[in-house]
């Protein structure tokens, strides 16, 4: 099982900073990578640690980020706050929180 970790520039920050970097602080990690996790609880912990250690705001998180993959299938999504959800996209009527 793997979690996708992906960040990008926040266009609101770029506008505020007048062609700034789009980040509150420059992240140390690359824009995209995947980490192996043992379970959904670990995926949540890894995700929040990654966000905090890179100084990422909600606007830096991409749509792919936080997906938990088993082989090539998305089995869950971790949101910015570390909560874990069924793999349905935000706003989908079948999206439910998964207790960890």
C-alpha positions in Angstrom: 0.0 0.0 0.0 1.3 3.5 -0.9 0.3 7.1 -0.3 0.7 9.7 -3.0 2.4 12.9 -1.7 2.2 15.8 -4.2 2.3 19.5 -3.8 2.2 22.5 -6.1 2.2 26.3 -6.1 -0.6 28.1 -4.5 -1.7 30.6 -7.1 -3.3 32.9 -4.4 0.1 33.2 -2.8 1.8 33.8 -6.1 -0.6 36.7 -6.7 -0.1 38.1 -3.1 3.6 37.8 -3.4 3.7 39.4 -6.9 5.2 36.4 -8.8 6.4 34.8 -5.7 7.1 31.1 -5.3 3.5 30.1 -4.4 4.6 28.6 -1.0 4.7 30.0 2.5 8.1 28.4 2.8 10.1 26.4 0.2 9.4 22.7 0.6 12.3 20.3 1.0 10.6 17.3 -0.7 10.1 16.9 -4.5 6.7 17.8 -6.0 5.6 14.2 -6.3 6.6 10.9 -4.7 5.0 7.9 -3.1 5.7 6.2 0.2 4.9 2.7 1.3 2.6 2.5 4.4 1.4 -0.5 6.4 -2.2 0.7 7.1 -4.5 3.7 6.9 -3.4 5.0 10.3 0.2 5.2 9.2 -0.9 6.8 5.9 -2.6 9.6 7.9 0.4 10.1 10.2 2.8 10.2 7.2 0.6 12.6 5.4 0.3 15.1 8.2 4.0 14.9 9.0 4.9 15.5 5.3 2.6 18.6 5.2 4.0 20.0 8.4 7.6 19.3 7.7 7.3 21.0 4.3 5.3 24.0 5.5 2.4 23.3 3.0 -0.9 25.1 3.1 -4.2 23.7 1.8 -3.7 25.6 -1.4 -0.4 23.6 -2.1 -2.1 20.2 -2.0 -3.0 18.7 -5.4 -6.0 16.5 -6.2 -3.8 13.4 -6.4 -2.2 14.0 -3.0 -3.4 11.9 -0.2 -4.6 9.0 -2.3 -3.9 5.6 -0.7 -3.2 3.1 -3.4 -3.2 -0.7 -3.3 -1.5 -1.8 -6.5 -3.2 0.5 -9.0 -6.5 1.0 -7.2 -7.3 4.0 -4.9 -8.6 2.4 -1.7 -8.9 5.6 0.5 -8.0 9.3 0.6 -6.4 11.2 3.4 -7.5 14.8 3.7 -5.3 17.8 4.7 -6.3 17.4 8.3 -5.4 13.7 8.4 -8.9 12.3 8.3 -9.3 9.2 6.1 -12.1 8.8 3.7 -13.5 6.3 1.2 -11.9 6.8 -2.2 -14.7 8.9 -3.6 -13.8 12.5 -4.6 -14.7 15.4 -2.3 -18.4 16.2 -2.5 -19.4 12.7 -3.8 -22.6 11.6 -2.0 -21.1 8.1 -1.1 -17.9 9.6 0.5 -17.7 8.5 4.1 -15.1 8.9 6.8 -13.1 5.7 7.6 -12.4 5.4 11.4 -8.7 4.7 12.0 
